[in-house]
């Protein structure tokens, strides 16, 4: 699996570039389920590397790969204000 991810990120054009970024807002869901469409909605950081779906986002670039990541335990700051600490909203 590590070799496959390496190919996606390093050998594909724009494979290391963040194509999507989101913060899940459904505080009622508290643990990962293994279903990506559900997991990216919980209070975690969701980043997709590679293809940004330019037909929907208007991005002027593309990539032949798309790798979704749901990161737990993140701290997120926006304009110097912490909005999430250790995966929990602070606002």
N, CA, C and O atoms as a GROMACS GRO file, in nm:
protein
  364
    1UNK      N    1   0.082  -0.118   0.000
    1UNK     CA    2   0.000   0.000   0.000
    1UNK      C    3   0.087   0.126   0.000
    1UNK      O    4   0.055   0.224  -0.067
    2UNK      N    5   0.197   0.123   0.074
    2UNK     CA    6   0.286   0.239   0.080
    2UNK      C    7   0.341   0.272  -0.058
    2UNK      O    8   0.352   0.389  -0.096
    3UNK      N    9   0.376   0.169  -0.134
    3UNK     CA   10   0.428   0.193  -0.270
    3UNK      C   11   0.321   0.254  -0.360
    3UNK      O   12   0.350   0.342  -0.440
    4UNK      N   13   0.198   0.207  -0.346
    4UNK     CA   14   0.089   0.261  -0.427
    4UNK      C   15   0.065   0.408  -0.394
    4UNK      O   16   0.048   0.491  -0.484
    5UNK      N   17   0.063   0.441  -0.265
    5UNK     CA   18   0.045   0.581  -0.226
    5UNK      C   19   0.161   0.667  -0.275
    5UNK      O   20   0.140   0.780  -0.319
    6UNK      N   21   0.282   0.614  -0.269
    6UNK     CA   22   0.397   0.688  -0.319
    6UNK      C   23   0.380   0.720  -0.467
    6UNK      O   24   0.407   0.832  -0.510
    7UNK      N   25   0.334   0.624  -0.545
    7UNK     CA   26   0.310   0.648  -0.688
    7UNK      C   27   0.205   0.757  -0.706
    7UNK      O   28   0.223   0.847  -0.788
    8UNK      N   29   0.097   0.749  -0.631
    8UNK     CA   30  -0.009   0.850  -0.644
    8UNK      C   31   0.044   0.989  -0.613
    8UNK      O   32   0.023   1.082  -0.691
    9UNK      N   33   0.111   1.002  -0.502
    9UNK     CA   34   0.155   1.135  -0.458
    9UNK      C   35   0.273   1.189  -0.537
    9UNK      O   36   0.276   1.309  -0.567
   10UNK      N   37   0.368   1.107  -0.572
   10UNK     CA   38   0.493   1.155  -0.629
   10UNK      C   39   0.507   1.136  -0.780
   10UNK      O   40   0.578   1.214  -0.844
   11UNK      N   41   0.443   1.036  -0.838
   11UNK     CA   42   0.463   1.012  -0.980
   11UNK      C   43   0.351   1.067  -1.067
   11UNK      O   44   0.373   1.089  -1.186
   12UNK      N   45   0.235   1.088  -1.013
   12UNK     CA   46   0.124   1.142  -1.091
   12UNK      C   47   0.130   1.294  -1.090
   12UNK      O   48   0.157   1.355  -0.987
   13UNK      N   49   0.105   1.354  -1.204
   13UNK     CA   50   0.104   1.499  -1.211
   13UNK      C   51   0.003   1.556  -1.112
   13UNK      O   52  -0.113   1.514  -1.110
   14UNK      N   53   0.045   1.650  -1.030
   14UNK     CA   54  -0.037   1.715  -0.927
   14UNK      C   55  -0.089   1.619  -0.820
   14UNK      O   56  -0.186   1.651  -0.750
   15UNK      N   57  -0.028   1.502  -0.806
   15UNK     CA   58  -0.072   1.404  -0.708
   15UNK      C   59  -0.053   1.448  -0.564
   15UNK      O   60  -0.124   1.402  -0.475
   16UNK      N   61   0.044   1.538  -0.539
   16UNK     CA   62   0.070   1.586  -0.402
   16UNK      C   63  -0.008   1.713  -0.372
   16UNK      O   64  -0.002   1.764  -0.259
   17UNK      N   65  -0.078   1.764  -0.468
   17UNK     CA   66  -0.149   1.890  -0.451
   17UNK      C   67  -0.285   1.866  -0.386
   17UNK      O   68  -0.356   1.773  -0.424
   18UNK      N   69  -0.321   1.948  -0.288
   18UNK     CA   70  -0.452   1.935  -0.224
   18UNK      C   71  -0.561   1.979  -0.321
   18UNK      O   72  -0.563   2.094  -0.365
   19UNK      N   73  -0.651   1.888  -0.352
   19UNK     CA   74  -0.759   1.918  -0.445
   19UNK      C   75  -0.890   1.953  -0.376
   19UNK      O   76  -0.980   2.009  -0.438
   20UNK      N   77  -0.900   1.919  -0.249
   20UNK     CA   78  -1.020   1.952  -0.172
   20UNK      C   79  -0.982   1.957  -0.024
   20UNK      O   80  -0.891   1.888   0.021
   21UNK      N   81  -1.053   2.041   0.049
   21UNK     CA   82  -1.028   2.060   0.192
   21UNK      C   83  -1.162   2.088   0.256
   21UNK      O   84  -1.238   2.173   0.208
   22UNK      N   85  -1.193   2.018   0.363
   22UNK     CA   86  -1.320   2.042   0.431
   22UNK      C   87  -1.306   2.006   0.578
   22UNK      O   88  -1.219   1.929   0.617
   23UNK      N   89  -1.392   2.065   0.658
   23UNK     CA   90  -1.402   2.031   0.799
   23UNK      C   91  -1.543   1.980   0.822
   23UNK      O   92  -1.641   2.051   0.798
   24UNK      N   93  -1.553   1.857   0.868
   24UNK     CA   94  -1.685   1.798   0.895
   24UNK      C   95  -1.755   1.871   1.008
   24UNK      O   96  -1.691   1.921   1.100
   25UNK      N   97  -1.887   1.876   1.001
   25UNK     CA   98  -1.965   1.953   1.098
   25UNK      C   99  -2.063   1.870   1.181
   25UNK      O  100  -2.126   1.925   1.271
   26UNK      N  101  -2.080   1.741   1.153
   26UNK     CA  102  -2.180   1.661   1.222
   26UNK      C  103  -2.128   1.611   1.356
   26UNK      O  104  -2.073   1.502   1.365
   27UNK      N  105  -2.146   1.690   1.458
   27UNK     CA  106  -2.095   1.658   1.590
   27UNK      C  107  -2.163   1.536   1.653
   27UNK      O  108  -2.110   1.476   1.746
   28UNK      N  109  -2.281   1.499   1.603
   28UNK     CA  110  -2.351   1.384   1.657
   28UNK      C  111  -2.280   1.253   1.622
   28UNK      O  112  -2.293   1.154   1.694
   29UNK      N  113  -2.204   1.253   1.513
   29UNK     CA  114  -2.129   1.134   1.473
   29UNK      C  115  -1.992   1.144   1.539
   29UNK      O  116  -1.919   1.241   1.516
   30UNK      N  117  -1.958   1.046   1.620
   30UNK     CA  118  -1.838   1.060   1.703
   30UNK      C  119  -1.724   0.967   1.668
   30UNK      O  120  -1.614   0.980   1.722
   31UNK      N  121  -1.747   0.871   1.577
   31UNK     CA  122  -1.637   0.781   1.544
   31UNK      C  123  -1.641   0.745   1.396
   31UNK      O  124  -1.746   0.752   1.332
   32UNK      N  125  -1.526   0.707   1.345
   32UNK     CA  126  -1.515   0.668   1.205
   32UNK      C  127  -1.591   0.539   1.180
   32UNK      O  128  -1.590   0.448   1.264
   33UNK      N  129  -1.658   0.530   1.066
   33UNK     CA  130  -1.738   0.413   1.032
   33UNK      C  131  -1.671   0.325   0.926
   33UNK      O  132  -1.706   0.208   0.912
   34UNK      N  133  -1.577   0.381   0.853
   34UNK     CA  134  -1.518   0.310   0.740
   34UNK      C  135  -1.585   0.346   0.609
   34UNK      O  136  -1.538   0.306   0.502
   35UNK      N  137  -1.694   0.422   0.614
   35UNK     CA  138  -1.763   0.471   0.496
   35UNK      C  139  -1.716   0.615   0.474
   35UNK      O  140  -1.752   0.705   0.550
   36UNK      N  141  -1.634   0.635   0.370
   36UNK     CA  142  -1.572   0.766   0.349
   36UNK      C  143  -1.673   0.879   0.338
   36UNK      O  144  -1.652   0.987   0.394
   37UNK      N  145  -1.784   0.856   0.267
   37UNK     CA  146  -1.883   0.963   0.251
   37UNK      C  147  -1.942   1.006   0.385
   37UNK      O  148  -1.975   1.124   0.402
   38UNK      N  149  -1.954   0.915   0.478
   38UNK     CA  150  -2.001   0.950   0.612
   38UNK      C  151  -1.887   1.007   0.695
   38UNK      O  152  -1.904   1.107   0.764
   39UNK      N  153  -1.771   0.943   0.689
   39UNK     CA  154  -1.659   0.984   0.774
   39UNK      C  155  -1.609   1.125   0.746
   39UNK      O  156  -1.559   1.191   0.836
   40UNK      N  157  -1.622   1.171   0.622
   40UNK     CA  158  -1.574   1.306   0.594
   40UNK      C  159  -1.670   1.414   0.644
   40UNK      O  160  -1.641   1.533   0.630
   41UNK      N  161  -1.784   1.375   0.702
   41UNK     CA  162  -1.878   1.473   0.756
   41UNK      C  163  -1.864   1.492   0.907
   41UNK      O  164  -1.920   1.587   0.962
   42UNK      N  165  -1.791   1.402   0.976
   42UNK     CA  166  -1.776   1.416   1.121
   42UNK      C  167  -1.672   1.523   1.152
   42UNK      O  168  -1.596   1.560   1.063
   43UNK      N  169  -1.668   1.573   1.274
   43UNK     CA  170  -1.574   1.681   1.307
   43UNK      C  171  -1.428   1.637   1.297
   43UNK      O  172  -1.362   1.611   1.398
   44UNK      N  173  -1.382   1.629   1.177
   44UNK     CA  174  -1.244   1.593   1.146
   44UNK      C  175  -1.203   1.674   1.025
   44UNK      O  176  -1.285   1.740   0.962
   45UNK      N  177  -1.078   1.668   0.994
   45UNK     CA  178  -1.025   1.736   0.877
   45UNK      C  179  -1.027   1.639   0.760
   45UNK      O  180  -0.977   1.527   0.770
   46UNK      N  181  -1.085   1.681   0.649
   46UNK     CA  182  -1.089   1.600   0.527
   46UNK      C  183  -1.007   1.672   0.420
   46UNK      O  184  -1.036   1.786   0.386
   47UNK      N  185  -0.906   1.604   0.369
   47UNK     CA  186  -0.823   1.658   0.261
   47UNK      C  187  -0.818   1.554   0.151
   47UNK      O  188  -0.799   1.435   0.177
   48UNK      N  189  -0.837   1.598   0.028
   48UNK     CA  190  -0.824   1.510  -0.088
   48UNK      C  191  -0.705   1.559  -0.168
   48UNK      O  192  -0.697   1.676  -0.206
   49UNK      N  193  -0.613   1.469  -0.195
   49UNK     CA  194  -0.496   1.501  -0.276
   49UNK      C  195  -0.520   1.455  -0.418
   49UNK      O  196  -0.577   1.348  -0.441
   50UNK      N  197  -0.476   1.535  -0.513
   50UNK     CA  198  -0.492   1.500  -0.654
   50UNK      C  199  -0.610   1.572  -0.715
   50UNK      O  200  -0.635   1.689  -0.685
   51UNK      N  201  -0.684   1.504  -0.802
   51UNK     CA  202  -0.788   1.564  -0.884
   51UNK      C  203  -0.887   1.646  -0.802
   51UNK      O  204  -0.950   1.594  -0.710
   52UNK      N  205  -0.900   1.777  -0.834
   52UNK     CA  206  -0.991   1.865  -0.761
   52UNK      C  207  -1.132   1.870  -0.820
   52UNK      O  208  -1.211   1.955  -0.780
   53UNK      N  209  -1.164   1.781  -0.914
   53UNK     CA  210  -1.293   1.783  -0.984
   53UNK      C  211  -1.319   1.921  -1.044
   53UNK      O  212  -1.414   1.989  -1.006
   54UNK      N  213  -1.233   1.962  -1.138
   54UNK     CA  214  -1.242   2.098  -1.192
   54UNK      C  215  -1.377   2.131  -1.254
   54UNK      O  216  -1.414   2.248  -1.261
   55UNK      N  217  -1.450   2.031  -1.300
   55UNK     CA  218  -1.582   2.057  -1.359
   55UNK      C  219  -1.680   2.111  -1.256
   55UNK      O  220  -1.780   2.174  -1.291
   56UNK      N  221  -1.653   2.086  -1.128
   56UNK     CA  222  -1.739   2.135  -1.020
   56UNK      C  223  -1.676   2.251  -0.943
   56UNK      O  224  -1.747   2.340  -0.896
   57UNK      N  225  -1.542   2.251  -0.931
   57UNK     CA  226  -1.475   2.350  -0.848
   57UNK      C  227  -1.422   2.470  -0.925
   57UNK      O  228  -1.394   2.575  -0.866
   58UNK      N  229  -1.408   2.455  -1.057
   58UNK     CA  230  -1.352   2.564  -1.136
   58UNK      C  231  -1.200   2.568  -1.133
   58UNK      O  232  -1.140   2.660  -1.188
   59UNK      N  233  -1.137   2.469  -1.070
   59UNK     CA  234  -0.990   2.464  -1.065
   59UNK      C  235  -0.935   2.460  -1.208
   59UNK      O  236  -0.996   2.402  -1.298
   60UNK      N  237  -0.819   2.522  -1.226
   60UNK     CA  238  -0.758   2.526  -1.360
   60UNK      C  239  -0.651   2.418  -1.377
   60UNK      O  240  -0.563   2.431  -1.462
   61UNK      N  241  -0.658   2.314  -1.296
   61UNK     CA  242  -0.563   2.203  -1.304
   61UNK      C  243  -0.635   2.072  -1.273
   61UNK      O  244  -0.747   2.072  -1.221
   62UNK      N  245  -0.570   1.962  -1.304
   62UNK     CA  246  -0.628   1.831  -1.278
   62UNK      C  247  -0.518   1.732  -1.243
   62UNK      O  248  -0.399   1.766  -1.246
   63UNK      N  249  -0.556   1.613  -1.211
   63UNK     CA  250  -0.461   1.506  -1.179
   63UNK      C  251  -0.528   1.373  -1.211
   63UNK      O  252  -0.650   1.361  -1.200
   64UNK      N  253  -0.450   1.273  -1.250
   64UNK     CA  254  -0.509   1.142  -1.278
   64UNK      C  255  -0.542   1.063  -1.152
   64UNK      O  256  -0.599   0.954  -1.161
   65UNK      N  257  -0.508   1.115  -1.033
   65UNK     CA  258  -0.533   1.044  -0.908
   65UNK      C  259  -0.617   1.131  -0.815
   65UNK      O  260  -0.626   1.252  -0.832
   66UNK      N  261  -0.678   1.066  -0.716
   66UNK     CA  262  -0.754   1.136  -0.612
   66UNK      C  263  -0.747   1.047  -0.488
   66UNK      O  264  -0.797   0.935  -0.488
   67UNK      N  265  -0.685   1.098  -0.383
   67UNK     CA  266  -0.669   1.022  -0.259
   67UNK      C  267  -0.732   1.102  -0.145
   67UNK      O  268  -0.687   1.212  -0.115
   68UNK      N  269  -0.836   1.047  -0.083
   68UNK     CA  270  -0.903   1.112   0.029
   68UNK      C  271  -0.840   1.072   0.160
   68UNK      O  272  -0.802   0.957   0.180
   69UNK      N  273  -0.828   1.170   0.250
   69UNK     CA  274  -0.772   1.147   0.383
   69UNK      C  275  -0.866   1.210   0.484
   69UNK      O  276  -0.906   1.326   0.469
   70UNK      N  277  -0.901   1.136   0.588
   70UNK     CA  278  -0.977   1.190   0.700
   70UNK      C  279  -0.883   1.184   0.819
   70UNK      O  280  -0.851   1.076   0.869
   71UNK      N  281  -0.839   1.300   0.865
   71UNK     CA  282  -0.742   1.308   0.974
   71UNK      C  283  -0.813   1.334   1.106
   71UNK      O  284  -0.897   1.424   1.116
   72UNK      N  285  -0.780   1.256   1.207
   72UNK     CA  286  -0.843   1.272   1.338
   72UNK      C  287  -0.749   1.348   1.432
   72UNK      O  288  -0.628   1.352   1.410
   73UNK      N  289  -0.805   1.406   1.535
   73UNK     CA  290  -0.726   1.472   1.638
   73UNK      C  291  -0.658   1.601   1.594
   73UNK      O  292  -0.558   1.641   1.653
   74UNK      N  293  -0.712   1.666   1.491
   74UNK     CA  294  -0.647   1.785   1.435
   74UNK      C  295  -0.679   1.911   1.515
   74UNK      O  296  -0.782   1.922   1.581
   75UNK      N  297  -0.588   2.005   1.506
   75UNK     CA  298  -0.611   2.140   1.554
   75UNK      C  299  -0.612   2.230   1.432
   75UNK      O  300  -0.520   2.227   1.350
   76UNK      N  301  -0.718   2.310   1.419
   76UNK     CA  302  -0.735   2.395   1.302
   76UNK      C  303  -0.745   2.540   1.348
   76UNK      O  304  -0.825   2.573   1.434
   77UNK      N  305  -0.661   2.624   1.288
   77UNK     CA  306  -0.664   2.768   1.316
   77UNK      C  307  -0.698   2.842   1.188
   77UNK      O  308  -0.647   2.811   1.081
   78UNK      N  309  -0.786   2.942   1.201
   78UNK     CA  310  -0.823   3.026   1.089
   78UNK      C  311  -0.805   3.170   1.131
   78UNK      O  312  -0.865   3.215   1.229
   79UNK      N  313  -0.723   3.242   1.058
   79UNK     CA  314  -0.697   3.384   1.087
   79UNK      C  315  -0.655   3.404   1.233
   79UNK      O  316  -0.698   3.500   1.298
   80UNK      N  317  -0.571   3.314   1.284
   80UNK     CA  318  -0.520   3.326   1.419
   80UNK      C  319  -0.614   3.279   1.528
   80UNK      O  320  -0.582   3.290   1.646
   81UNK      N  321  -0.729   3.228   1.491
   81UNK     CA  322  -0.827   3.182   1.589
   81UNK      C  323  -0.840   3.030   1.580
   81UNK      O  324  -0.862   2.976   1.472
   82UNK      N  325  -0.828   2.962   1.692
   82UNK     CA  326  -0.841   2.817   1.695
   82UNK      C  327  -0.989   2.782   1.691
   82UNK      O  328  -1.065   2.817   1.781
   83UNK      N  329  -1.031   2.710   1.584
   83UNK     CA  330  -1.171   2.670   1.572
   83UNK      C  331  -1.191   2.523   1.606
   83UNK      O  332  -1.303   2.479   1.633
   84UNK      N  333  -1.081   2.446   1.605
   84UNK     CA  334  -1.087   2.306   1.643
   84UNK      C  335  -0.957   2.270   1.713
   84UNK      O  336  -0.848   2.303   1.665
   85UNK      N  337  -0.969   2.202   1.826
   85UNK     CA  338  -0.849   2.154   1.898
   85UNK      C  339  -0.867   2.006   1.927
   85UNK      O  340  -0.966   1.963   1.987
   86UNK      N  341  -0.768   1.928   1.883
   86UNK     CA  342  -0.769   1.782   1.904
   86UNK      C  343  -0.898   1.718   1.853
   86UNK      O  344  -0.949   1.623   1.913
   87UNK      N  345  -0.952   1.770   1.740
   87UNK     CA  346  -1.070   1.712   1.680
   87UNK      C  347  -1.202   1.759   1.739
   87UNK      O  348  -1.307   1.709   1.701
   88UNK      N  349  -1.199   1.856   1.832
   88UNK     CA  350  -1.321   1.909   1.894
   88UNK      C  351  -1.333   2.058   1.862
   88UNK      O  352  -1.235   2.132   1.872
   89UNK      N  353  -1.453   2.100   1.825
   89UNK     CA  354  -1.474   2.242   1.796
   89UNK      C  355  -1.460   2.325   1.923
   89UNK      O  356  -1.503   2.285   2.031
   90UNK      N  357  -1.400   2.441   1.908
   90UNK     CA  358  -1.382   2.533   2.020
   90UNK      C  359  -1.475   2.654   2.008
   90UNK      O  360  -1.478   2.738   2.099
   91UNK      N  361  -1.547   2.665   1.900
   91UNK     CA  362  -1.638   2.777   1.880
   91UNK      C  363  -1.781   2.729   1.873
   91UNK      O  364  -1.872   2.809   1.856
   0.00000   0.00000   0.00000
